Amino acid sequence: MDTITHGIAGALVGKAFFAGGFVAAGLPRRESDGAQELRGHEAPATRVAIWATTLGSIFPDSDSVLSLFSSNGMAVISTNRAETHSFLLLPLWALGLAALTRWQCRRRKITSPPLAALTGIYAAGIALHVVLDLITSFGTMIGAPLSGARISWDLVFIIDFVLTGIVLLPQVAAWVYRERHTQPLRALFAWGFFTLAAFGVERLAKHLGFPLSPWVSPAAALLFAALFFLPVLRGWGYGVPRSAWCRAGVLALAAYLGACFFAHRAALQFVEDYAARENLRVDAITAIPLPPSLVHWSGLIRTPGGVHFTTVNLLATRPPKFGFSGDAADNPFIAAARRLPEVQTYFRFARFPVVRFSERGGINVVEFVDLRFFGRPTRGPQPFTFRVTFDSAGHVLSSGWAE
């Protein structure tokens, strides 16, 4: 999941369950705190709690920032989503962040929740991040450093605009209805922004080869209008506290992930039926979501000779057609490439790798491609393609990610 969505999701959970739980001196909330929330006023400890959930949900991606300064070219697959995403180390990260936050709050004379409560809040944010990464197809080392196994649940694409909208919309709705005199302008702004975003996603989907039905964007515009304008009737929207908006968002997120689970099972069934029908020797099999909706899936089957692939449209009336991308025949250059430490690291990461070989003017090129990240072969390098070049004598000329 992208870092921005992680932060938005963390803020949603913080506002839903931790906002209003602390007031001055870290005491439990009073009945009057609900009225404070409605008026948009928060105790300092409440703001710290929300920021802690948000920062906790962003913190695990600090490994990506560190990899930018690493001389290890394989850091993106060897250290990304590793120790900072580990459930084993989660209590350590949460306690350290809580202690650092308490120290900063004391320095600035800001009231904050007690250390134990703040540790729990940070733990919730970090755990939320790890779960939202688990549901993608990249792979997360939740057992690091004891285990390097990457776990993937393959329920949503790494960048899921629907999920981002679900965790963002309730917070915007609460902002729209925070004050009566600004509600019309805020509602109009929010409706325009999200409507333009919906049509932008539609254009992006068409560009990627997964066009949406023409009614999706207009339906989204109507949904946004209902959310931002209908609650003004009889002043109902002004009486809903922010925590209620955000808890509704958490429920909507749970419902969406449930829908993704059933869509994944339906898509996977097509792939499993094909493997059984063709009597394939299966090394790995999955259905991976494709952007931007849960209707499109990539079906992948790794066999000893290569990868069978397809695109599944759950709304289509015809069964999907499968293609096959075979491995290049073994030769000394491929064997030499496989012995390189970087390639061995690559194969610990790749789930549906295909081996390609070509000879260009005396230069021998070996490429390893993981079809997981596009679902089918394309012209030119695909994401996470690792290339090794040799001269005619078998000496390595270059090795690294294909550009």
DRENDO-1510 file (C-alpha; in Angstrom, 1 decimal, always signed):
<recs>
REC; n; res; u; v; w
REC; 1; MET; +0.0; +0.0; +0.0 .
REC; 2; ASP; +1.3; +3.5; -0.8 .
REC; 3; THR; +2.5; +5.6; +2.2 .
REC; 4; ILE; -0.1; +8.3; +1.6 .
REC; 5; THR; -3.0; +5.9; +2.0 .
REC; 6; HIS; -1.3; +4.4; +5.1 .
REC; 7; GLY; -1.3; +7.8; +6.7 .
REC; 8; ILE; -4.9; +8.6; +5.8 .
REC; 9; ALA; -6.0; +5.2; +7.2 .
REC; 10; GLY; -4.1; +5.8; +10.4 .
REC; 11; ALA; -5.7; +9.2; +10.8 .
REC; 12; LEU; -9.1; +7.6; +10.3 .
REC; 13; VAL; -8.5; +5.0; +13.0 .
REC; 14; GLY; -7.1; +7.6; +15.4 .
REC; 15; LYS; -10.1; +9.9; +15.0 .
REC; 16; ALA; -12.5; +7.0; +15.2 .
REC; 17; PHE; -11.2; +5.3; +18.3 .
REC; 18; PHE; -8.6; +7.5; +20.1 .
REC; 19; ALA; -9.9; +11.1; +19.6 .
REC; 20; GLY; -11.7; +12.4; +22.7 .
REC; 21; GLY; -10.3; +9.6; +24.8 .
REC; 22; PHE; -7.9; +12.0; +26.5 .
REC; 23; VAL; -8.2; +15.5; +27.9 .
REC; 24; ALA; -5.9; +17.7; +29.9 .
REC; 25; ALA; -3.5; +15.8; +32.2 .
REC; 26; GLY; -4.3; +12.6; +30.4 .
REC; 27; LEU; -7.5; +11.9; +32.3 .
REC; 28; PRO; -10.4; +9.9; +30.8 .
REC; 29; ARG; -12.8; +12.0; +28.7 .
REC; 30; ARG; -15.8; +13.8; +30.3 .
REC; 31; GLU; -19.3; +14.0; +28.9 .
REC; 32; SER; -18.6; +17.6; +27.8 .
REC; 33; ASP; -15.8; +16.4; +25.5 .
REC; 34; GLY; -18.3; +15.2; +22.9 .
REC; 35; ALA; -19.6; +18.7; +22.6 .
REC; 36; GLN; -16.0; +19.9; +22.2 .
REC; 37; GLU; -15.5; +17.5; +19.4 .
REC; 38; LEU; -18.6; +18.7; +17.6 .
REC; 39; ARG; -17.3; +22.3; +17.7 .
REC; 40; GLY; -14.0; +21.2; +16.3 .
REC; 41; HIS; -12.0; +21.9; +19.6 .
REC; 42; GLU; -9.6; +19.2; +20.8 .
REC; 43; ALA; -7.6; +18.8; +24.0 .
REC; 44; PRO; -3.8; +18.6; +23.3 .
REC; 45; ALA; -3.6; +15.0; +24.4 .
REC; 46; THR; -6.3; +14.1; +21.8 .
REC; 47; ARG; -4.3; +15.7; +19.0 .
REC; 48; VAL; -1.2; +13.8; +20.2 .
REC; 49; ALA; -3.2; +10.6; +20.1 .
REC; 50; ILE; -4.4; +11.2; +16.5 .
REC; 51; TRP; -0.9; +12.1; +15.4 .
REC; 52; ALA; +0.5; +9.0; +17.1 .
REC; 53; THR; -1.9; +6.8; +15.2 .
REC; 54; THR; -1.1; +8.5; +11.9 .
REC; 55; LEU; +2.7; +8.5; +12.4 .
REC; 56; GLY; +2.5; +4.9; +13.6 .
REC; 57; SER; +0.8; +3.9; +10.4 .
REC; 58; ILE; +3.5; +5.7; +8.4 .
REC; 59; PHE; +6.5; +4.6; +10.4 .
REC; 60; PRO; +7.1; +1.1; +8.8 .
REC; 61; ASP; +7.7; +2.7; +5.4 .
REC; 62; SER; +10.8; +4.4; +6.9 .
REC; 63; ASP; +12.7; +1.4; +5.5 .
REC; 64; SER; +11.9; +2.6; +2.0 .
REC; 65; VAL; +13.4; +6.0; +2.8 .
REC; 66; LEU; +16.6; +4.4; +4.2 .
REC; 67; SER; +16.9; +2.2; +1.1 .
REC; 68; LEU; +17.2; +5.3; -1.1 .
REC; 69; PHE; +20.5; +6.1; +0.6 .
REC; 70; SER; +21.7; +2.5; +0.6 .
REC; 71; SER; +24.5; +1.3; -1.7 .
REC; 72; ASN; +22.8; -2.1; -1.9 .
REC; 73; GLY; +21.0; -2.2; -5.2 .
REC; 74; MET; +18.8; -5.0; -4.0 .
REC; 75; ALA; +17.6; -3.2; -0.9 .
REC; 76; VAL; +14.2; -2.6; -2.5 .
REC; 77; ILE; +13.5; -6.3; -2.2 .
REC; 78; SER; +15.8; -7.5; +0.5 .
REC; 79; THR; +15.1; -4.9; +3.3 .
REC; 80; ASN; +11.8; -3.3; +2.2 .
REC; 81; ARG; +8.9; -4.5; +4.2 .
REC; 82; ALA; +11.2; -6.3; +6.6 .
REC; 83; GLU; +12.1; -5.5; +10.2 .
REC; 84; THR; +9.9; -2.3; +10.4 .
REC; 85; HIS; +7.0; -4.4; +9.2 .
REC; 86; SER; +7.6; -7.3; +11.7 .
REC; 87; PHE; +4.9; -8.3; +14.2 .
REC; 88; LEU; +7.8; -9.6; +16.4 .
REC; 89; LEU; +9.4; -6.2; +16.6 .
REC; 90; LEU; +6.2; -4.2; +16.7 .
REC; 91; PRO; +6.2; -3.8; +20.5 .
REC; 92; LEU; +9.7; -2.5; +20.4 .
REC; 93; TRP; +8.9; +0.1; +17.7 .
REC; 94; ALA; +5.7; +1.2; +19.5 .
REC; 95; LEU; +7.4; +1.6; +22.8 .
REC; 96; GLY; +10.3; +3.6; +21.3 .
REC; 97; LEU; +8.0; +5.9; +19.4 .
REC; 98; ALA; +5.8; +6.4; +22.4 .
REC; 99; ALA; +8.8; +7.3; +24.6 .
REC; 100; LEU; +10.2; +9.7; +22.0 .
REC; 101; THR; +6.8; +11.4; +21.7 .
REC; 102; ARG; +6.4; +11.7; +25.5 .
REC; 103; TRP; +9.9; +13.3; +25.7 .
REC; 104; GLN; +9.0; +15.8; +22.9 .
REC; 105; CYS; +5.7; +16.6; +24.6 .
REC; 106; ARG; +7.5; +17.3; +27.9 .
REC; 107; ARG; +10.0; +19.5; +26.2 .
REC; 108; ARG; +7.2; +21.5; +24.5 .
REC; 109; LYS; +5.0; +21.4; +27.6 .
REC; 110; ILE; +2.2; +19.6; +25.7 .
REC; 111; THR; -0.1; +17.3; +27.5 .
REC; 112; SER; +0.0; +13.7; +26.1 .
REC; 113; PRO; -1.6; +10.4; +26.9 .
REC; 114; PRO; +0.2; +8.2; +29.4 .
REC; 115; LEU; +3.1; +6.1; +28.1 .
REC; 116; ALA; +1.2; +2.8; +28.2 .
REC; 117; ALA; -1.7; +4.3; +26.3 .
REC; 118; LEU; +0.5; +6.0; +23.8 .
REC; 119; THR; +2.4; +2.7; +23.2 .
REC; 120; GLY; -0.9; +1.0; +22.5 .
REC; 121; ILE; -1.9; +3.8; +20.1 .
REC; 122; TYR; +1.4; +3.5; +18.2 .
REC; 123; ALA; +1.0; -0.3; +18.1 .
REC; 124; ALA; -2.4; +0.1; +16.6 .
REC; 125; GLY; -1.1; +2.4; +13.9 .
REC; 126; ILE; +1.9; +0.1; +13.0 .
REC; 127; ALA; -0.3; -3.0; +13.0 .
REC; 128; LEU; -2.8; -1.3; +10.7 .
REC; 129; HIS; +0.1; -0.5; +8.3 .
REC; 130; VAL; +1.3; -4.1; +8.3 .
REC; 131; VAL; -2.1; -5.5; +7.7 .
REC; 132; LEU; -2.7; -3.1; +4.8 .
REC; 133; ASP; +0.6; -4.2; +3.3 .
REC; 134; LEU; -0.3; -7.9; +3.8 .
REC; 135; ILE; -3.4; -7.6; +1.6 .
REC; 136; THR; -1.3; -6.5; -1.4 .
REC; 137; SER; +0.9; -8.8; -3.6 .
REC; 138; PHE; +4.3; -7.4; -2.8 .
REC; 139; GLY; +5.0; -9.5; +0.2 .
REC; 140; THR; +5.7; -8.6; +3.8 .
REC; 141; MET; +8.2; -10.2; +6.2 .
REC; 142; ILE; +6.0; -10.2; +9.3 .
REC; 143; GLY; +8.4; -12.7; +11.0 .
REC; 144; ALA; +11.6; -10.7; +10.5 .
REC; 145; PRO; +14.4; -11.1; +11.6 .
REC; 146; LEU; +13.7; -14.7; +12.4 .
REC; 147; SER; +12.0; -15.4; +9.1 .
REC; 148; GLY; +12.6; -13.9; +5.7 .
REC; 149; ALA; +9.3; -15.4; +4.2 .
REC; 150; ARG; +7.2; -12.8; +2.4 .
REC; 151; ILE; +3.5; -13.2; +3.1 .
REC; 152; SER; +1.0; -11.9; +0.5 .
REC; 153; TRP; -2.8; -12.1; +0.6 .
REC; 154; ASP; -3.3; -10.7; -2.9 .
REC; 155; LEU; -6.6; -8.9; -2.0 .
REC; 156; VAL; -5.9; -5.3; -3.3 .
REC; 157; PHE; -3.5; -3.6; -5.7 .
REC; 158; ILE; -0.6; -1.8; -4.2 .
REC; 159; ILE; -2.2; +1.5; -5.1 .
REC; 160; ASP; -6.0; +1.1; -4.6 .
REC; 161; PHE; -8.0; +4.3; -5.3 .
REC; 162; VAL; -11.2; +2.8; -4.0 .
REC; 163; LEU; -9.6; +2.0; -0.6 .
REC; 164; THR; -8.0; +5.4; -0.4 .
REC; 165; GLY; -11.3; +7.0; -1.1 .
REC; 166; ILE; -13.0; +4.9; +1.6 .
REC; 167; VAL; -10.5; +6.0; +4.3 .
REC; 168; LEU; -10.5; +9.6; +3.2 .
REC; 169; LEU; -14.2; +10.4; +2.5 .
REC; 170; PRO; -15.4; +10.1; +6.1 .
REC; 171; GLN; -12.8; +12.5; +7.4 .
REC; 172; VAL; -13.7; +15.0; +4.7 .
REC; 173; ALA; -17.4; +14.6; +5.5 .
REC; 174; ALA; -16.6; +15.4; +9.1 .
REC; 175; TRP; -14.7; +18.5; +8.0 .
REC; 176; VAL; -17.5; +19.6; +5.7 .
REC; 177; TYR; -20.1; +19.5; +8.6 .
REC; 178; ARG; -17.9; +20.9; +11.3 .
REC; 179; GLU; -19.3; +24.4; +11.0 .
REC; 180; ARG; -22.6; +25.5; +9.6 .
REC; 181; HIS; -21.5; +28.8; +8.0 .
REC; 182; THR; -18.8; +27.1; +5.9 .
REC; 183; GLN; -20.6; +23.9; +5.0 .
REC; 184; PRO; -21.9; +24.9; +1.5 .
REC; 185; LEU; -18.5; +26.1; +0.3 .
REC; 186; ARG; -16.7; +23.1; +1.8 .
REC; 187; ALA; -19.3; +20.6; +0.4 .
REC; 188; LEU; -19.0; +22.1; -3.1 .
REC; 189; PHE; -15.2; +22.0; -2.9 .
REC; 190; ALA; -15.1; +18.4; -1.7 .
REC; 191; TRP; -17.7; +17.2; -4.3 .
REC; 192; GLY; -15.7; +18.9; -7.1 .
REC; 193; PHE; -12.4; +17.4; -6.0 .
REC; 194; PHE; -13.6; +13.8; -5.6 .
REC; 195; THR; -15.7; +14.0; -8.8 .
REC; 196; LEU; -12.6; +15.1; -10.8 .
REC; 197; ALA; -10.6; +12.4; -9.1 .
REC; 198; ALA; -13.1; +9.8; -10.2 .
REC; 199; PHE; -13.0; +10.8; -13.8 .
REC; 200; GLY; -9.2; +10.9; -13.6 .
REC; 201; VAL; -9.1; +7.3; -12.4 .
REC; 202; GLU; -11.4; +6.4; -15.2 .
REC; 203; ARG; -9.0; +7.9; -17.7 .
REC; 204; LEU; -6.1; +6.1; -16.0 .
REC; 205; ALA; -7.9; +2.7; -16.1 .
REC; 206; LYS; -8.5; +3.2; -19.9 .
REC; 207; HIS; -4.8; +4.0; -20.4 .
REC; 208; LEU; -3.8; +0.8; -18.5 .
REC; 209; GLY; -6.1; -1.3; -20.7 .
REC; 210; PHE; -8.8; -1.9; -18.0 .
REC; 211; PRO; -11.6; +0.4; -19.0 .
REC; 212; LEU; -14.4; +1.0; -16.5 .
REC; 213; SER; -18.0; +0.9; -17.4 .
REC; 214; PRO; -19.2; +4.4; -18.5 .
REC; 215; TRP; -21.6; +4.7; -15.6 .
REC; 216; VAL; -19.0; +4.3; -12.9 .
REC; 217; SER; -17.8; +7.9; -12.7 .
REC; 218; PRO; -21.2; +9.5; -12.9 .
REC; 219; ALA; -22.4; +7.1; -10.2 .
REC; 220; ALA; -19.4; +8.1; -8.1 .
REC; 221; ALA; -20.3; +11.8; -8.6 .
REC; 222; LEU; -23.8; +11.1; -7.4 .
REC; 223; LEU; -22.5; +9.2; -4.3 .
REC; 224; PHE; -20.2; +12.1; -3.4 .
REC; 225; ALA; -23.1; +14.5; -3.8 .
REC; 226; ALA; -25.3; +12.4; -1.5 .
REC; 227; LEU; -22.5; +12.3; +1.1 .
REC; 228; PHE; -21.6; +16.0; +1.1 .
REC; 229; PHE; -25.1; +17.5; +0.5 .
REC; 230; LEU; -27.9; +15.3; +1.8 .
REC; 231; PRO; -26.9; +15.3; +5.5 .
REC; 232; VAL; -27.6; +19.1; +5.5 .
REC; 233; LEU; -31.3; +18.2; +5.5 .
REC; 234; ARG; -32.8; +19.1; +8.9 .
REC; 235; GLY; -29.3; +19.8; +10.1 .
REC; 236; TRP; -28.6; +16.1; +10.7 .
REC; 237; GLY; -25.0; +16.2; +9.5 .
REC; 238; TYR; -24.1; +18.9; +12.1 .
REC; 239; GLY; -25.0; +16.6; +14.9 .
REC; 240; VAL; -22.8; +13.7; +13.9 .
REC; 241; PRO; -19.5; +13.8; +15.8 .
REC; 242; ARG; -16.3; +13.2; +13.9 .
REC; 243; SER; -15.7; +9.9; +15.6 .
REC; 244; ALA; -19.0; +8.6; +14.3 .
REC; 245; TRP; -18.1; +9.6; +10.7 .
REC; 246; CYS; -14.8; +7.9; +11.0 .
REC; 247; ARG; -16.1; +4.7; +12.6 .
REC; 248; ALA; -18.5; +4.4; +9.7 .
REC; 249; GLY; -15.5; +4.7; +7.5 .
REC; 250; VAL; -13.8; +1.8; +9.3 .
REC; 251; LEU; -16.9; -0.3; +8.8 .
REC; 252; ALA; -17.0; +0.7; +5.1 .
REC; 253; LEU; -13.3; -0.4; +4.9 .
REC; 254; ALA; -14.0; -3.7; +6.5 .
REC; 255; ALA; -16.9; -4.3; +4.1 .
REC; 256; TYR; -14.8; -3.4; +1.1 .
REC; 257; LEU; -12.0; -5.8; +2.2 .
REC; 258; GLY; -14.7; -8.5; +2.6 .
REC; 259; ALA; -15.8; -7.8; -1.0 .
REC; 260; CYS; -12.2; -8.0; -2.2 .
REC; 261; PHE; -11.8; -11.4; -0.4 .
REC; 262; PHE; -14.9; -12.9; -2.2 .
REC; 263; ALA; -13.8; -11.3; -5.5 .
REC; 264; HIS; -10.3; -12.9; -5.1 .
REC; 265; ARG; -11.8; -16.3; -4.4 .
REC; 266; ALA; -14.0; -16.0; -7.5 .
REC; 267; ALA; -11.1; -15.0; -9.7 .
REC; 268; LEU; -8.9; -17.7; -8.2 .
REC; 269; GLN; -11.5; -20.3; -9.0 .
REC; 270; PHE; -11.1; -19.6; -12.7 .
REC; 271; VAL; -7.4; -20.1; -12.4 .
REC; 272; GLU; -7.6; -23.3; -10.4 .
REC; 273; ASP; -10.2; -24.7; -12.8 .
REC; 274; TYR; -7.8; -24.1; -15.7 .
REC; 275; ALA; -4.9; -25.7; -13.9 .
REC; 276; ALA; -7.0; -28.8; -13.1 .
REC; 277; ARG; -8.4; -29.0; -16.6 .
REC; 278; GLU; -5.0; -28.8; -18.2 .
REC; 279; ASN; -3.5; -31.1; -15.6 .
REC; 280; LEU; -0.7; -28.7; -14.9 .
REC; 281; ARG; +2.1; -29.3; -12.4 .
REC; 282; VAL; +1.6; -26.3; -10.3 .
REC; 283; ASP; +4.5; -24.7; -8.3 .
REC; 284; ALA; +2.5; -21.6; -7.4 .
REC; 285; ILE; -0.9; -20.2; -8.3 .
REC; 286; THR; -2.8; -17.0; -7.4 .
REC; 287; ALA; -5.2; -14.3; -8.6 .
REC; 288; ILE; -3.7; -10.8; -8.2 .
REC; 289; PRO; -5.8; -7.6; -8.3 .
REC; 290; LEU; -5.4; -5.2; -11.2 .
REC; 291; PRO; -6.2; -1.5; -11.0 .
REC; 292; PRO; -8.5; +0.2; -10.5 .
REC; 293; SER; -11.4; -2.0; -9.4 .
REC; 294; LEU; -12.0; -5.4; -7.8 .
REC; 295; VAL; -13.5; -6.7; -11.1 .
REC; 296; HIS; -10.2; -7.1; -12.9 .
REC; 297; TRP; -7.7; -9.8; -11.8 .
REC; 298; SER; -4.5; -11.3; -13.1 .
REC; 299; GLY; -4.4; -15.1; -13.0 .
REC; 300; LEU; -0.9; -16.6; -12.7 .
REC; 301; ILE; +0.3; -20.3; -12.6 .
REC; 302; ARG; +3.9; -21.1; -12.2 .
REC; 303; THR; +4.9; -24.4; -13.6 .
REC; 304; PRO; +8.4; -26.0; -14.1 .
REC; 305; GLY; +8.6; -24.7; -17.6 .
REC; 306; GLY; +7.2; -21.2; -17.3 .
REC; 307; VAL; +4.1; -19.2; -16.3 .
REC; 308; HIS; +0.6; -19.5; -17.5 .
REC; 309; PHE; -1.2; -16.1; -17.3 .
REC; 310; THR; -4.6; -14.6; -18.0 .
REC; 311; THR; -6.7; -11.5; -17.2 .
REC; 312; VAL; -10.0; -12.3; -15.4 .
REC; 313; ASN; -13.0; -10.0; -15.7 .
REC; 314; LEU; -15.5; -11.1; -13.1 .
REC; 315; LEU; -18.3; -9.4; -15.1 .
REC; 316; ALA; -17.5; -11.1; -18.4 .
REC; 317; THR; -19.7; -13.8; -19.7 .
REC; 318; ARG; -17.0; -15.8; -21.3 .
REC; 319; PRO; -14.2; -17.7; -19.4 .
REC; 320; PRO; -10.8; -16.1; -19.6 .
REC; 321; LYS; -8.2; -17.2; -22.2 .
REC; 322; PHE; -4.7; -18.2; -20.9 .
REC; 323; GLY; -1.4; -17.4; -22.4 .
REC; 324; PHE; +2.0; -19.0; -21.6 .
REC; 325; SER; +5.4; -17.4; -21.1 .
REC; 326; GLY; +8.1; -20.1; -21.1 .
REC; 327; ASP; +11.5; -20.1; -19.6 .
REC; 328; ALA; +14.5; -19.9; -22.0 .
REC; 329; ALA; +16.4; -23.2; -22.5 .
REC; 330; ASP; +19.2; -23.6; -20.0 .
REC; 331; ASN; +22.6; -22.6; -21.1 .
REC; 332; PRO; +26.0; -21.7; -19.4 .
REC; 333; PHE; +25.1; -18.0; -19.2 .
REC; 334; ILE; +21.7; -18.6; -17.4 .
REC; 335; ALA; +23.5; -21.0; -15.1 .
REC; 336; ALA; +26.2; -18.4; -14.3 .
REC; 337; ALA; +23.6; -15.7; -13.7 .
REC; 338; ARG; +21.7; -17.9; -11.3 .
REC; 339; ARG; +24.8; -18.3; -9.2 .
REC; 340; LEU; +25.2; -14.6; -8.6 .
REC; 341; PRO; +24.2; -13.5; -5.0 .
REC; 342; GLU; +21.9; -10.7; -6.4 .
REC; 343; VAL; +20.0; -13.2; -8.5 .
REC; 344; GLN; +19.6; -15.6; -5.6 .
REC; 345; THR; +18.2; -12.7; -3.6 .
REC; 346; TYR; +15.9; -11.9; -6.5 .
REC; 347; PHE; +14.5; -15.5; -6.6 .
REC; 348; ARG; +13.8; -15.3; -2.9 .
REC; 349; PHE; +11.6; -12.4; -3.7 .
REC; 350; ALA; +10.0; -13.3; -7.0 .
REC; 351; ARG; +6.9; -15.5; -7.0 .
REC; 352; PHE; +6.2; -15.9; -10.8 .
REC; 353; PRO; +9.6; -15.5; -12.4 .
REC; 354; VAL; +10.3; -16.1; -16.1 .
REC; 355; VAL; +13.8; -16.5; -17.5 .
REC; 356; ARG; +14.6; -14.8; -20.8 .
REC; 357; PHE; +17.8; -15.0; -22.9 .
REC; 358; SER; +19.1; -13.2; -26.0 .
REC; 359; GLU; +22.3; -12.6; -27.8 .
REC; 360; ARG; +23.0; -9.2; -29.3 .
REC; 361; GLY; +26.3; -8.6; -31.1 .
REC; 362; GLY; +28.3; -10.9; -29.0 .
REC; 363; ILE; +26.6; -9.6; -25.8 .
REC; 364; ASN; +24.6; -12.3; -24.0 .
REC; 365; VAL; +21.7; -11.0; -22.0 .
REC; 366; VAL; +19.9; -12.9; -19.2 .
REC; 367; GLU; +16.7; -11.4; -17.8 .
REC; 368; PHE; +14.6; -12.6; -14.9 .
REC; 369; VAL; +11.0; -11.2; -14.9 .
REC; 370; ASP; +8.4; -11.5; -12.2 .
REC; 371; LEU; +5.0; -11.5; -14.0 .
REC; 372; ARG; +3.3; -10.8; -10.7 .
REC; 373; PHE; +3.6; -7.0; -11.3 .
REC; 374; PHE; +1.8; -6.8; -14.6 .
REC; 375; GLY; +0.2; -10.1; -15.1 .
REC; 376; ARG; +1.3; -10.7; -18.7 .
REC; 377; PRO; +4.4; -10.2; -20.8 .
REC; 378; THR; +4.8; -6.8; -22.5 .
REC; 379; ARG; +7.3; -5.2; -24.8 .
REC; 380; GLY; +10.3; -3.8; -23.0 .
REC; 381; PRO; +11.3; -4.3; -19.4 .
REC; 382; GLN; +8.5; -4.9; -16.8 .
REC; 383; PRO; +8.7; -3.8; -13.2 .
REC; 384; PHE; +11.3; -5.7; -11.2 .
REC; 385; THR; +13.1; -7.1; -14.2 .
REC; 386; PHE; +16.7; -8.1; -13.2 .
REC; 387; ARG; +19.2; -8.2; -16.1 .
REC; 388; VAL; +22.7; -9.7; -16.3 .
REC; 389; THR; +24.9; -9.3; -19.4 .
REC; 390; PHE; +28.0; -11.4; -20.3 .
REC; 391; ASP; +30.6; -11.2; -22.9 .
REC; 392; SER; +31.3; -14.2; -25.2 .
REC; 393; ALA; +33.8; -15.6; -22.7 .
REC; 394; GLY; +31.2; -15.6; -19.9 .
REC; 395; HIS; +32.5; -12.6; -17.9 .
REC; 396; VAL; +29.8; -10.5; -16.3 .
REC; 397; LEU; +29.7; -7.1; -17.9 .
REC; 398; SER; +26.8; -5.7; -15.9 .
REC; 399; SER; +24.0; -6.7; -13.5 .
REC; 400; GLY; +21.1; -4.8; -12.0 .
REC; 401; TRP; +17.6; -3.7; -12.5 .
REC; 402; ALA; +16.5; -3.2; -16.2 .
REC; 403; GLU; +15.5; +0.4; -16.9 .
</recs>
